């Protein structure tokens, strides 16, 4: 999320039963702990402005269910994502998403169809959320953070697609905006300088289309 949509690292947070070590080492029993889920969420200081998505292929994992229940009791919006109908996880959440994929090729190996299906759903949730937050312009990722050469090249292509400017103009605009794609597009389309582009975007809540309208550029 941070390189693709320039989000703050605290804006989208992933939790797994057993902590980061569980990504590379099996930590048996962690997913059965309801107390662990509550403690992990308490460490994030949940508010009613937050959303918690509980993820469990079976829909009955105690860690995920407890996380959703605890988040809901704190006023957060909750979603339960599972691959079984009428799951306990969906029942515990404000909104249940149940993607029924049927039996796995290898019995019980939910890393296969279930894991793939859930990844697709999470891609949809995160992408649509970023669109609603104004981090896109049309179908362009205008909030991309150019942290390596691949992303710097992508930044130049995005500015070109959004503005139709030539390479020299794009380089000047990116230089004037410290490589910020959204700002560079505003510089080129609205004919403003870098600091003005930054101010207009701040005043418009980071929404490029609104900043362009305020600048009289569309």
Backbone as ProteinMPNN parsed JSONL, in Angstrom:
{"seq_chain_A": "XXXXXXXXXXXXXXXXXXXXXXXXXXXXXXXXXXXXXXXXXXXXXXXXXXXXXXXXXXXXXXXXXXXXXXXXXXXXXXXXXXXXXXXXXXXXXXXXXXXXXXXXXXXXXXXXXXXXXXXXXXXXXXXXXXXXXXXXXXXXXXXXXXXXXXXXXXXXXXXXXXXXXXXXXXXXXXXXXXXXXXXXXXXXXXXXXXXXXXXXXXXXXXXXXXXXXXXXXX", "coords_chain_A": {"N_chain_A": [[0.802, -1.214, 0.0], [1.908, 1.367, 0.808], [3.994, 1.979, -1.265], [2.457, 1.824, -3.624], [0.14, 3.412, -3.281], [0.958, 5.497, -1.714], [0.373, 5.528, 1.02], [0.24, 6.217, 4.547], [2.265, 4.266, 6.74], [0.806, 3.434, 8.946], [-1.792, 3.416, 8.172], [-2.97, 1.278, 6.733], [-2.964, -1.762, 8.132], [-1.622, -4.932, 8.684], [-2.432, -7.816, 10.522], [-1.436, -10.873, 12.0], [-2.129, -13.969, 13.505], [0.063, -14.717, 16.054], [1.967, -12.966, 15.264], [4.524, -11.178, 13.257], [6.515, -13.173, 12.946], [5.088, -15.441, 12.408], [4.667, -15.459, 9.735], [6.766, -16.714, 8.524], [7.398, -18.838, 10.102], [5.83, -21.585, 11.554], [3.526, -21.046, 14.056], [2.071, -22.707, 16.247], [-1.184, -22.9, 17.59], [-1.561, -20.192, 18.049], [-3.573, -19.071, 16.494], [-5.792, -19.92, 17.785], [-6.191, -18.355, 19.94], [-8.184, -16.141, 21.555], [-7.688, -14.042, 23.284], [-5.245, -13.092, 22.41], [-5.881, -11.912, 19.978], [-7.465, -9.735, 20.803], [-5.57, -8.297, 22.281], [-3.705, -7.644, 20.294], [-5.222, -5.914, 18.698], [-5.852, -3.912, 20.545], [-3.385, -2.751, 20.853], [-3.241, -1.177, 18.637], [-4.949, 0.853, 19.122], [-7.842, 1.191, 18.453], [-10.506, 3.016, 16.825], [-13.836, 4.393, 16.249], [-13.588, 5.232, 13.64], [-12.168, 3.377, 12.29], [-11.756, 0.373, 10.278], [-12.081, -3.101, 10.468], [-11.046, -6.073, 9.063], [-11.734, -9.335, 9.283], [-10.112, -12.37, 8.56], [-10.508, -15.611, 7.492], [-10.264, -18.804, 6.258], [-11.915, -20.994, 6.874], [-13.791, -19.741, 8.398], [-14.18, -20.03, 11.059], [-12.09, -19.553, 12.767], [-10.8, -18.853, 15.911], [-9.137, -16.603, 16.584], [-9.61, -14.739, 14.482], [-12.395, -14.372, 14.675], [-12.669, -13.379, 17.297], [-11.228, -11.012, 16.998], [-12.834, -9.525, 15.256], [-15.188, -9.343, 16.795], [-14.222, -7.897, 19.009], [-13.351, -5.539, 17.802], [-15.775, -4.589, 16.828], [-17.113, -4.082, 19.209], [-15.75, -1.871, 19.963], [-16.678, 0.014, 18.311], [-15.785, 0.054, 15.7], [-16.053, -0.432, 12.131], [-16.813, -3.609, 10.809], [-15.773, -6.5, 8.945], [-16.26, -9.777, 7.835], [-14.411, -12.173, 6.309], [-14.634, -15.126, 4.633], [-14.563, -18.577, 3.43], [-16.694, -20.254, 3.577], [-20.179, -20.911, 3.728], [-22.581, -19.269, 5.86], [-20.93, -18.732, 8.065], [-19.331, -18.512, 11.309], [-17.672, -16.343, 11.536], [-18.64, -14.468, 9.656], [-21.119, -14.029, 10.808], [-20.38, -12.739, 13.12], [-19.515, -10.281, 12.27], [-20.181, -6.931, 10.977], [-20.565, -6.966, 8.261], [-20.613, -9.725, 6.152], [-18.493, -11.514, 3.979], [-18.582, -14.137, 1.942], [-16.9, -16.363, 0.154], [-17.448, -19.001, -1.593], [-15.591, -21.629, -2.467], [-15.509, -24.309, -2.812], [-14.388, -27.803, -2.441], [-10.894, -28.247, -1.746], [-8.087, -28.965, -3.936], [-6.117, -30.452, -2.674], [-7.031, -31.946, 0.162], [-8.103, -29.929, 2.776], [-6.095, -28.057, 2.449], [-6.012, -24.975, 2.609], [-4.523, -22.924, 1.597], [-4.648, -22.93, -1.085], [-7.201, -22.791, -3.257], [-8.91, -21.276, -1.545], [-7.206, -19.397, -0.294], [-6.296, -17.993, -2.542], [-8.709, -16.94, -3.551], [-9.468, -15.281, -1.446], [-7.407, -13.436, -1.476], [-7.978, -12.101, -3.86], [-10.392, -10.841, -3.171], [-9.483, -9.139, -1.129], [-7.775, -7.519, -2.626], [-9.698, -6.163, -4.135], [-11.114, -4.776, -2.105], [-9.109, -3.101, -1.0], [-8.226, -1.636, -3.247], [-10.573, -0.319, -4.182], [-11.112, 1.207, -1.929], [-8.886, 2.951, -1.932], [-9.394, 4.313, -4.301], [-11.744, 5.655, -3.6], [-10.678, 7.347, -1.73], [-9.4, 9.204, -3.214], [-6.958, 8.629, -4.414], [-6.422, 8.014, -6.973], [-6.569, 8.854, -10.502], [-8.785, 8.855, -12.89], [-7.99, 5.823, -14.317], [-5.464, 5.784, -13.318], [-2.649, 5.429, -11.172], [-2.043, 7.811, -9.344], [-0.89, 8.447, -6.946], [1.365, 7.022, -6.561], [4.413, 6.044, -5.013], [7.581, 6.834, -5.828], [9.928, 4.848, -5.256], [11.927, 3.312, -6.303], [13.769, 2.466, -9.336], [12.049, 1.211, -11.146], [9.541, 2.14, -10.282], [9.955, 4.849, -10.604], [10.081, 5.049, -13.367], [7.491, 4.234, -13.92], [6.138, 6.355, -12.789], [6.783, 8.461, -14.532], [5.495, 7.547, -16.843], [2.829, 7.595, -16.025], [2.378, 10.337, -15.59], [2.727, 11.197, -18.205], [0.585, 9.904, -19.515], [-1.564, 11.125, -18.252], [-1.304, 13.798, -18.911], [-0.258, 14.201, -21.487], [2.09, 15.466, -21.992], [5.467, 16.211, -23.149], [8.649, 14.437, -22.834], [10.635, 16.135, -21.728], [9.141, 18.181, -20.513], [7.789, 16.689, -18.607], [9.88, 15.748, -16.97], [10.778, 18.188, -15.934], [8.524, 18.994, -14.48], [8.29, 16.927, -12.587], [10.686, 17.286, -11.24], [10.204, 19.761, -10.109], [8.361, 19.134, -8.229], [9.387, 17.396, -6.415], [9.263, 14.771, -7.313], [6.662, 13.949, -6.933], [3.906, 12.494, -8.266], [1.155, 13.203, -8.556], [1.223, 15.914, -7.947], [2.894, 16.807, -9.988], [1.339, 16.359, -12.254], [-0.682, 18.201, -11.785], [0.786, 20.582, -11.932], [1.403, 20.584, -14.663], [-1.121, 20.448, -15.987], [-2.612, 22.516, -14.886], [-0.954, 24.665, -15.014], [0.55, 25.716, -12.882], [2.977, 26.462, -10.259], [5.272, 24.339, -8.369], [5.002, 24.645, -5.416], [2.448, 25.858, -5.337], [0.865, 23.863, -6.448], [1.131, 21.895, -4.471], [-0.158, 23.187, -2.354], [-2.793, 23.486, -3.345], [-3.548, 20.812, -3.58], [-3.44, 20.001, -0.938], [-5.48, 21.567, 0.138], [-7.625, 20.447, -1.151], [-7.919, 17.992, -0.047], [-6.211, 16.101, -1.074], [-7.285, 15.24, -3.446], [-7.018, 15.026, -6.804], [-8.666, 15.783, -8.993], [-10.408, 17.634, -7.823], [-8.562, 19.565, -7.033], [-7.663, 20.412, -9.519], [-10.005, 21.596, -10.489], [-10.253, 23.688, -8.678], [-8.073, 25.149, -9.435], [-8.833, 25.976, -11.85], [-8.33, 24.329, -13.926], [-9.86, 22.253, -14.922]], "CA_chain_A": [[0.0, 0.0, 0.0], [2.692, 2.616, 0.78], [4.579, 2.355, -2.55], [1.463, 1.926, -4.687], [-0.817, 4.48, -3.047], [1.56, 6.517, -0.85], [-0.318, 5.572, 2.305], [1.029, 6.183, 5.774], [2.381, 2.865, 7.165], [-0.176, 3.108, 9.981], [-3.15, 3.52, 7.634], [-3.418, -0.086, 6.435], [-2.11, -2.587, 8.986], [-1.931, -6.363, 8.658], [-2.143, -8.576, 11.74], [-1.541, -12.32, 11.847], [-1.997, -14.658, 14.788], [1.448, -15.095, 16.302], [2.846, -11.854, 14.893], [5.277, -11.292, 11.999], [7.265, -14.433, 12.852], [4.204, -16.487, 11.9], [4.714, -15.444, 8.272], [7.837, -17.598, 8.044], [7.534, -19.96, 11.029], [4.541, -22.022, 12.082], [3.353, -20.819, 15.489], [0.861, -23.482, 16.5], [-2.022, -22.488, 18.707], [-1.794, -18.744, 18.117], [-4.853, -18.715, 15.876], [-6.865, -20.335, 18.69], [-6.207, -17.46, 21.096], [-9.034, -14.966, 21.494], [-7.028, -12.966, 24.04], [-4.179, -12.546, 21.575], [-6.511, -11.021, 18.997], [-7.855, -8.503, 21.484], [-4.346, -7.561, 22.631], [-3.125, -7.104, 19.06], [-6.022, -4.764, 18.267], [-5.709, -2.848, 21.544], [-2.1, -2.083, 20.605], [-3.441, -0.235, 17.538], [-5.861, 1.905, 19.606], [-8.962, 1.281, 17.514], [-11.521, 4.049, 17.002], [-14.976, 4.163, 15.355], [-13.227, 5.572, 12.263], [-11.409, 2.267, 11.713], [-12.426, -0.815, 9.755], [-11.325, -4.329, 10.708], [-11.452, -7.196, 8.213], [-11.281, -10.628, 9.793], [-9.893, -13.282, 7.426], [-10.374, -17.011, 7.881], [-10.81, -19.649, 5.194], [-13.011, -21.803, 7.418], [-14.786, -18.875, 9.023], [-14.368, -20.393, 12.462], [-10.843, -19.354, 13.505], [-11.063, -18.026, 17.089], [-8.414, -15.323, 16.53], [-10.302, -13.817, 13.57], [-13.715, -14.07, 15.223], [-12.486, -12.504, 18.463], [-10.784, -9.708, 16.519], [-14.01, -8.833, 14.725], [-16.074, -9.028, 17.913], [-13.598, -6.85, 19.819], [-13.389, -4.304, 17.017], [-17.166, -4.133, 16.779], [-17.448, -3.532, 20.528], [-15.088, -0.577, 20.043], [-17.332, 0.917, 17.371], [-15.201, 0.0, 14.359], [-16.775, -1.187, 11.112], [-16.18, -4.923, 10.719], [-16.062, -7.369, 7.812], [-15.781, -11.143, 8.03], [-14.126, -12.781, 5.005], [-14.394, -16.566, 4.76], [-14.887, -19.362, 2.234], [-17.791, -21.161, 3.902], [-21.458, -20.256, 3.958], [-23.142, -19.214, 7.214], [-19.8, -18.9, 8.984], [-19.343, -17.773, 12.568], [-16.973, -15.077, 11.314], [-19.572, -13.549, 9.001], [-22.162, -13.696, 11.773], [-19.828, -11.842, 14.128], [-19.152, -9.005, 11.653], [-21.252, -6.111, 10.407], [-20.758, -7.42, 6.885], [-19.92, -10.963, 5.843], [-18.182, -11.836, 2.58], [-18.325, -15.574, 1.932], [-16.555, -16.793, -1.203], [-17.465, -20.464, -1.489], [-14.76, -22.135, -3.569], [-15.628, -25.76, -2.907], [-13.28, -28.592, -1.894], [-9.548, -27.984, -2.254], [-7.445, -30.068, -4.658], [-5.537, -31.224, -1.579], [-7.995, -31.777, 1.238], [-7.698, -29.129, 3.928], [-5.018, -27.112, 2.149], [-6.724, -23.738, 2.262], [-3.634, -21.973, 0.924], [-4.861, -23.064, -2.525], [-8.315, -22.0, -3.788], [-9.421, -20.318, -0.566], [-6.252, -18.307, -0.147], [-6.299, -17.205, -3.775], [-9.968, -16.202, -3.622], [-9.462, -14.215, -0.442], [-6.49, -12.394, -1.954], [-8.711, -11.317, -4.857], [-11.341, -9.982, -2.462], [-8.72, -8.092, -0.44], [-7.35, -6.577, -3.661], [-10.857, -5.324, -4.452], [-11.401, -3.879, -0.985], [-8.071, -2.079, -0.847], [-8.19, -0.77, -4.427], [-11.748, 0.549, -4.181], [-10.921, 2.174, -0.843], [-7.941, 3.964, -2.376], [-10.091, 5.142, -5.293], [-12.666, 6.534, -2.876], [-9.874, 8.323, -0.994], [-8.829, 10.157, -4.153], [-5.58, 8.289, -4.721], [-6.325, 7.699, -8.395], [-7.108, 9.845, -11.442], [-9.185, 7.891, -13.901], [-7.452, 4.519, -13.928], [-4.034, 5.984, -13.079], [-2.227, 5.442, -9.765], [-1.32, 9.079, -9.276], [-0.236, 8.608, -5.644], [2.471, 6.079, -6.471], [5.64, 6.573, -4.406], [8.677, 6.36, -6.682], [11.017, 4.49, -4.352], [12.988, 2.618, -7.033], [13.794, 2.864, -10.735], [10.823, 0.738, -11.786], [8.439, 3.044, -9.939], [10.223, 6.158, -11.214], [9.656, 4.934, -14.767], [6.029, 4.218, -13.912], [5.699, 7.726, -12.499], [6.872, 9.25, -15.768], [4.438, 7.089, -17.757], [1.537, 8.063, -15.518], [2.286, 11.768, -15.886], [2.557, 11.319, -19.655], [-0.772, 9.496, -19.861], [-2.524, 12.08, -17.694], [-1.135, 15.168, -19.413], [0.162, 14.271, -22.879], [3.298, 16.292, -22.077], [6.647, 15.504, -23.663], [9.568, 13.962, -21.792], [11.316, 17.248, -21.064], [8.169, 18.839, -19.625], [7.518, 15.78, -17.489], [11.04, 15.776, -16.079], [10.785, 19.473, -15.217], [7.419, 18.999, -13.518], [8.628, 16.026, -11.492], [11.76, 17.921, -10.478], [9.623, 20.884, -9.361], [7.455, 18.625, -7.203], [10.107, 16.353, -5.67], [8.882, 13.456, -7.795], [5.267, 13.614, -6.61], [3.186, 12.357, -9.537], [-0.09, 13.969, -8.526], [1.604, 17.33, -8.005], [3.445, 17.09, -11.315], [0.201, 16.436, -13.175], [-1.347, 19.479, -11.528], [1.668, 21.619, -12.485], [1.3, 20.597, -16.117], [-2.48, 20.687, -16.478], [-3.153, 23.788, -14.393], [0.008, 25.733, -15.25], [0.972, 26.33, -11.615], [4.294, 26.004, -9.825], [5.255, 23.231, -7.422], [4.379, 24.981, -4.131], [1.011, 26.091, -5.519], [0.257, 22.543, -6.642], [1.069, 21.252, -3.156], [-1.192, 23.86, -1.555], [-4.103, 23.155, -3.893], [-3.862, 19.424, -3.244], [-3.716, 19.943, 0.498], [-6.798, 22.167, 0.356], [-8.656, 19.583, -1.738], [-7.87, 16.68, 0.595], [-5.423, 15.179, -1.88], [-8.04, 14.811, -4.633], [-6.467, 15.747, -7.947], [-9.723, 16.39, -9.801], [-10.889, 18.815, -7.09], [-7.495, 20.57, -7.091], [-7.696, 20.968, -10.873], [-11.165, 22.476, -10.576], [-9.944, 24.898, -7.911], [-7.071, 25.922, -10.183], [-9.407, 26.353, -13.133], [-7.749, 23.488, -14.973], [-10.716, 21.132, -15.32]], "C_chain_A": [[0.847, 1.282, 0.0], [3.329, 2.933, -0.578], [3.545, 2.58, -3.645], [0.569, 3.14, -4.525], [-0.314, 5.555, -2.085], [0.808, 6.653, 0.469], [0.688, 5.647, 3.443], [1.107, 4.72, 6.237], [1.365, 2.459, 8.23], [-1.606, 3.082, 9.445], [-3.754, 2.156, 7.318], [-2.456, -1.031, 7.148], [-2.564, -4.04, 8.902], [-1.534, -7.025, 9.963], [-2.304, -10.06, 11.432], [-1.35, -12.945, 13.221], [-0.562, -15.145, 14.971], [2.446, -14.03, 15.902], [3.634, -12.115, 13.622], [6.048, -12.603, 11.846], [6.413, -15.548, 12.248], [4.155, -16.504, 10.378], [5.74, -16.425, 7.727], [8.028, -18.824, 8.924], [6.154, -20.325, 11.559], [4.501, -21.816, 13.592], [2.024, -21.452, 15.883], [0.111, -22.932, 17.711], [-2.351, -21.009, 18.748], [-3.164, -18.374, 17.563], [-6.047, -19.135, 16.734], [-7.04, -19.375, 19.864], [-7.08, -16.229, 20.852], [-8.372, -13.771, 22.184], [-5.946, -12.297, 23.205], [-4.751, -11.577, 20.544], [-6.885, -9.689, 19.627], [-6.634, -7.654, 21.821], [-3.717, -6.923, 21.401], [-3.895, -5.871, 18.594], [-5.905, -3.607, 19.262], [-4.414, -2.065, 21.332], [-2.213, -1.051, 19.486], [-4.352, 0.929, 17.923], [-6.983, 2.158, 18.603], [-9.903, 2.426, 17.866], [-12.703, 3.712, 16.086], [-14.701, 4.54, 13.903], [-12.498, 4.435, 11.551], [-12.324, 1.183, 11.157], [-11.517, -2.016, 9.989], [-11.915, -5.442, 9.847], [-10.862, -8.47, 8.8], [-11.218, -11.626, 8.654], [-9.673, -14.692, 7.951], [-11.0, -17.861, 6.798], [-12.025, -20.432, 5.696], [-14.138, -20.934, 7.961], [-15.027, -19.2, 10.482], [-13.101, -20.215, 13.308], [-11.066, -18.41, 14.692], [-10.383, -16.661, 17.055], [-9.174, -14.323, 15.669], [-11.668, -13.419, 14.119], [-13.601, -13.107, 16.403], [-12.056, -11.102, 18.04], [-11.969, -8.883, 16.021], [-14.955, -8.432, 15.856], [-15.527, -7.881, 18.749], [-13.638, -5.513, 19.086], [-14.797, -3.719, 16.989], [-17.583, -3.51, 18.108], [-16.81, -2.166, 20.751], [-15.635, 0.417, 19.01], [-16.773, 0.906, 15.975], [-16.128, -0.764, 13.415], [-16.059, -2.525, 10.923], [-16.682, -5.717, 9.521], [-15.496, -8.747, 8.134], [-15.639, -11.828, 6.684], [-13.788, -14.257, 5.195], [-14.775, -17.273, 3.456], [-15.914, -20.446, 2.524], [-19.065, -20.368, 4.128], [-21.844, -20.305, 5.433], [-22.054, -19.391, 8.27], [-19.986, -18.074, 10.256], [-18.676, -16.412, 12.404], [-17.897, -14.048, 10.664], [-20.66, -13.102, 9.968], [-21.667, -12.688, 12.808], [-19.592, -10.428, 13.589], [-20.387, -8.224, 11.213], [-21.597, -6.597, 9.004], [-19.962, -8.698, 6.665], [-19.694, -11.096, 4.349], [-17.768, -13.299, 2.565], [-18.138, -16.042, 0.489], [-16.411, -18.308, -1.172], [-16.753, -21.058, -2.703], [-14.848, -23.649, -3.735], [-14.396, -26.478, -2.373], [-11.942, -28.23, -2.553], [-9.019, -29.212, -3.012], [-6.786, -31.023, -3.663], [-6.395, -30.959, -0.349], [-7.407, -31.001, 2.412], [-6.626, -28.097, 3.655], [-5.611, -25.787, 1.671], [-5.82, -22.663, 1.671], [-3.883, -21.975, -0.586], [-6.036, -22.204, -2.978], [-8.774, -20.933, -2.806], [-8.488, -19.119, -0.424], [-6.219, -17.399, -1.358], [-7.552, -16.352, -3.872], [-9.98, -15.044, -2.633], [-8.518, -13.092, -0.846], [-7.185, -11.506, -2.986], [-9.689, -10.361, -4.182], [-10.605, -8.838, -1.762], [-8.179, -7.062, -1.424], [-8.49, -5.625, -4.016], [-11.12, -4.305, -3.347], [-10.379, -2.747, -0.894], [-8.057, -1.116, -2.027], [-9.377, 0.185, -4.45], [-11.653, 1.593, -3.078], [-9.986, 3.296, -1.273], [-8.558, 4.878, -3.44], [-11.002, 6.136, -4.596], [-11.919, 7.616, -2.102], [-9.162, 9.32, -1.914], [-7.402, 9.875, -4.554], [-5.382, 7.812, -6.153], [-6.886, 8.857, -9.209], [-7.48, 9.074, -12.686], [-8.715, 6.519, -13.451], [-5.95, 4.589, -13.642], [-3.729, 6.07, -11.582], [-1.381, 6.686, -9.506], [-0.68, 9.336, -7.917], [0.922, 7.64, -5.469], [3.695, 6.766, -5.878], [6.829, 5.986, -5.149], [9.91, 6.057, -5.84], [12.112, 3.667, -5.02], [12.859, 2.961, -8.522], [12.538, 2.404, -11.477], [9.672, 1.704, -11.528], [8.681, 4.452, -10.468], [9.814, 6.159, -12.684], [8.132, 4.922, -14.863], [5.475, 5.616, -13.657], [5.709, 8.58, -13.758], [5.779, 8.858, -16.751], [3.071, 7.597, -17.32], [1.341, 9.542, -15.817], [2.053, 11.979, -17.379], [1.127, 10.976, -20.068], [-1.803, 10.52, -19.4], [-2.469, 13.432, -18.382], [-0.838, 15.259, -20.904], [1.413, 15.103, -23.08], [4.469, 15.485, -22.629], [7.609, 15.205, -22.521], [10.221, 15.102, -21.026], [10.383, 17.96, -20.089], [7.88, 17.985, -18.395], [8.659, 15.8, -16.489], [11.087, 17.068, -15.28], [9.695, 19.511, -14.147], [7.718, 18.099, -12.324], [9.744, 16.611, -10.623], [11.204, 19.036, -9.596], [8.733, 20.422, -8.213], [8.067, 17.488, -6.398], [9.618, 14.952, -6.039], [7.463, 13.037, -7.493], [4.42, 13.64, -7.884], [1.96, 13.255, -9.585], [0.209, 15.462, -8.65], [2.109, 17.708, -9.392], [2.339, 17.207, -12.353], [-0.512, 17.77, -13.014], [-0.526, 20.643, -12.078], [1.462, 21.731, -13.991], [-0.101, 20.958, -16.613], [-3.035, 22.044, -16.058], [-2.205, 24.957, -14.606], [0.428, 26.454, -13.991], [2.368, 25.834, -11.261], [4.143, 24.913, -8.762], [4.6, 23.552, -6.092], [2.875, 25.224, -4.241], [0.274, 24.777, -5.704], [0.102, 21.831, -5.302], [-0.033, 21.86, -2.306], [-2.59, 23.481, -2.044], [-4.514, 21.721, -3.542], [-4.165, 19.27, -1.759], [-5.117, 20.478, 0.792], [-7.924, 21.293, -0.172], [-8.649, 18.183, -1.141], [-7.138, 15.645, -0.223], [-6.114, 14.698, -3.14], [-7.657, 15.667, -5.828], [-7.556, 16.442, -8.752], [-10.253, 17.664, -9.14], [-9.849, 19.927, -7.138], [-7.451, 21.217, -8.472], [-8.863, 21.945, -11.047], [-10.899, 23.78, -9.844], [-8.952, 25.789, -8.639], [-7.603, 26.393, -11.507], [-8.883, 25.522, -14.271], [-8.597, 22.313, -15.372], [-11.532, 20.628, -14.159]], "O_chain_A": [[0.53, 2.208, -0.746], [3.22, 4.075, -1.024], [3.736, 3.439, -4.506], [0.266, 3.827, -5.501], [-1.08, 6.431, -1.685], [0.626, 7.761, 0.975], [1.829, 5.203, 3.32], [0.114, 4.0, 6.139], [1.091, 1.271, 8.402], [-2.535, 2.76, 10.185], [-4.925, 1.912, 7.609], [-1.274, -1.093, 6.809], [-3.751, -4.336, 9.033], [-0.424, -6.82, 10.456], [-3.203, -10.452, 10.689], [-0.51, -12.502, 14.004], [-0.039, -15.893, 14.144], [3.64, -14.166, 16.167], [3.449, -13.145, 12.974], [6.215, -13.09, 10.729], [6.941, -16.486, 11.651], [3.654, -17.462, 9.787], [5.607, -16.913, 6.605], [8.74, -19.753, 8.543], [5.396, -19.446, 11.97], [5.34, -22.348, 14.319], [0.981, -20.799, 15.853], [0.711, -22.552, 18.717], [-3.31, -20.604, 19.405], [-3.835, -17.484, 18.085], [-7.182, -18.754, 16.449], [-7.935, -19.558, 20.689], [-6.741, -15.376, 20.031], [-8.485, -12.635, 21.724], [-5.752, -11.084, 23.281], [-4.158, -10.532, 20.275], [-6.646, -8.633, 19.042], [-6.66, -6.434, 21.664], [-3.249, -5.786, 21.46], [-3.295, -4.895, 18.145], [-5.865, -2.445, 18.856], [-4.355, -0.864, 21.599], [-1.38, -0.149, 19.388], [-4.514, 1.878, 17.155], [-7.05, 3.22, 17.985], [-10.08, 2.768, 19.036], [-12.584, 2.832, 15.233], [-15.493, 4.207, 13.022], [-12.238, 4.516, 10.351], [-13.499, 1.088, 11.514], [-10.314, -1.947, 9.735], [-13.114, -5.717, 9.892], [-9.646, -8.658, 8.813], [-12.156, -11.728, 7.864], [-8.769, -14.938, 8.75], [-12.163, -17.655, 6.453], [-13.043, -20.515, 5.008], [-15.298, -21.346, 7.98], [-15.978, -18.698, 11.081], [-13.051, -20.68, 14.447], [-11.485, -17.271, 14.49], [-10.985, -15.664, 17.454], [-9.365, -13.178, 16.078], [-12.055, -12.253, 14.035], [-14.352, -12.136, 16.494], [-12.469, -10.115, 18.649], [-12.088, -7.697, 16.326], [-15.463, -7.311, 15.875], [-16.276, -6.992, 19.153], [-13.926, -4.478, 19.687], [-14.982, -2.508, 17.111], [-18.32, -2.525, 18.13], [-17.251, -1.396, 21.604], [-15.113, 1.521, 18.86], [-17.232, 1.673, 15.129], [-16.891, -1.63, 13.844], [-14.829, -2.568, 10.883], [-17.847, -5.623, 9.132], [-14.383, -8.864, 8.646], [-16.632, -12.044, 5.989], [-12.791, -14.601, 5.831], [-15.246, -16.645, 2.508], [-15.997, -21.44, 1.803], [-19.021, -19.263, 4.669], [-21.494, -21.237, 6.157], [-22.239, -20.114, 9.249], [-20.702, -17.073, 10.269], [-19.065, -15.442, 13.055], [-17.93, -12.89, 11.079], [-21.075, -11.944, 9.955], [-22.444, -11.878, 13.314], [-19.481, -9.481, 14.367], [-21.483, -8.772, 11.091], [-22.763, -6.634, 8.612], [-18.768, -8.747, 6.96], [-20.59, -10.825, 3.549], [-16.726, -13.66, 3.111], [-19.09, -16.106, -0.289], [-15.371, -18.832, -0.771], [-17.256, -20.993, -3.825], [-14.318, -24.202, -4.698], [-13.459, -25.833, -1.903], [-11.874, -27.947, -3.749], [-9.444, -30.341, -2.766], [-6.885, -32.243, -3.796], [-6.458, -29.823, 0.121], [-6.366, -31.36, 2.962], [-6.277, -27.329, 4.551], [-5.693, -25.525, 0.471], [-6.302, -21.599, 1.284], [-3.375, -21.104, -1.292], [-5.885, -20.987, -3.077], [-9.005, -19.791, -3.205], [-8.93, -17.97, -0.434], [-6.125, -16.178, -1.225], [-7.479, -15.177, -4.232], [-10.451, -13.952, -2.953], [-8.798, -11.921, -0.587], [-6.996, -10.29, -2.983], [-9.799, -9.2, -4.578], [-11.058, -7.694, -1.8], [-8.123, -5.873, -1.111], [-8.275, -4.424, -4.178], [-11.322, -3.121, -3.617], [-10.741, -1.582, -0.732], [-7.895, 0.09, -1.838], [-9.205, 1.376, -4.709], [-12.065, 2.737, -3.268], [-10.26, 4.466, -1.008], [-8.276, 6.076, -3.473], [-11.035, 7.314, -4.95], [-12.47, 8.686, -1.846], [-8.412, 10.175, -1.446], [-6.694, 10.782, -4.991], [-4.33, 7.281, -6.508], [-7.582, 9.726, -8.683], [-6.608, 8.676, -13.458], [-9.005, 6.096, -12.332], [-5.25, 3.58, -13.716], [-4.462, 6.706, -10.825], [-0.153, 6.615, -9.457], [0.006, 10.344, -7.745], [1.412, 7.453, -4.355], [3.984, 7.92, -6.195], [7.059, 4.777, -5.106], [10.815, 6.883, -5.717], [13.12, 3.353, -4.387], [11.934, 3.671, -8.916], [12.023, 3.12, -12.335], [8.922, 2.046, -12.442], [7.728, 5.177, -10.752], [9.269, 7.143, -13.185], [7.553, 5.521, -15.769], [4.465, 6.008, -14.241], [4.767, 9.328, -14.022], [5.199, 9.716, -17.416], [2.251, 7.984, -18.153], [0.264, 9.956, -16.248], [1.27, 12.843, -17.772], [0.528, 11.681, -20.88], [-2.8, 10.752, -20.083], [-3.473, 14.141, -18.436], [-1.131, 16.278, -21.529], [1.769, 15.418, -24.216], [4.472, 14.255, -22.588], [7.414, 15.655, -21.391], [10.345, 15.037, -19.803], [10.781, 18.302, -18.976], [7.745, 18.498, -17.284], [8.424, 15.862, -15.283], [11.398, 17.055, -14.089], [9.92, 20.003, -13.041], [7.434, 18.461, -11.182], [9.736, 16.443, -9.403], [11.669, 19.237, -8.474], [8.388, 21.209, -7.331], [7.35, 16.708, -5.772], [9.563, 14.06, -5.192], [7.084, 11.897, -7.76], [4.243, 14.691, -8.499], [1.757, 13.985, -10.555], [-0.476, 16.182, -9.377], [1.8, 18.781, -9.909], [2.401, 18.063, -13.235], [-0.901, 18.394, -14.001], [-1.087, 21.589, -12.63], [1.36, 22.832, -14.533], [-0.234, 21.711, -17.577], [-3.827, 22.65, -16.78], [-2.587, 26.111, -14.409], [0.642, 27.666, -14.011], [2.881, 24.903, -11.882], [3.036, 24.606, -8.319], [3.717, 22.811, -5.66], [2.115, 24.844, -3.351], [-0.822, 24.597, -5.174], [-0.94, 21.234, -5.03], [-0.76, 21.144, -1.617], [-3.471, 23.187, -1.235], [-5.678, 21.454, -3.246], [-5.043, 18.498, -1.374], [-5.85, 19.905, 1.599], [-9.055, 21.385, 0.304], [-9.302, 17.282, -1.668], [-7.399, 14.448, -0.097], [-5.585, 13.833, -3.838], [-7.929, 16.867, -5.868], [-7.377, 17.592, -9.154], [-10.516, 18.656, -9.819], [-10.201, 21.099, -7.269], [-7.228, 22.422, -8.591], [-8.716, 22.993, -11.676], [-11.27, 24.853, -10.32], [-8.971, 27.012, -8.496], [-6.924, 27.127, -12.226], [-8.962, 25.919, -15.434], [-8.12, 21.439, -16.096], [-12.309, 19.686, -14.313]]}, "name": "protein", "num_of_chains": 1, "seq": "XXXXXXXXXXXXXXXXXXXXXXXXXXXXXXXXXXXXXXXXXXXXXXXXXXXXXXXXXXXXXXXXXXXXXXXXXXXXXXXXXXXXXXXXXXXXXXXXXXXXXXXXXXXXXXXXXXXXXXXXXXXXXXXXXXXXXXXXXXXXXXXXXXXXXXXXXXXXXXXXXXXXXXXXXXXXXXXXXXXXXXXXXXXXXXXXXXXXXXXXXXXXXXXXXXXXXXXXXX"}
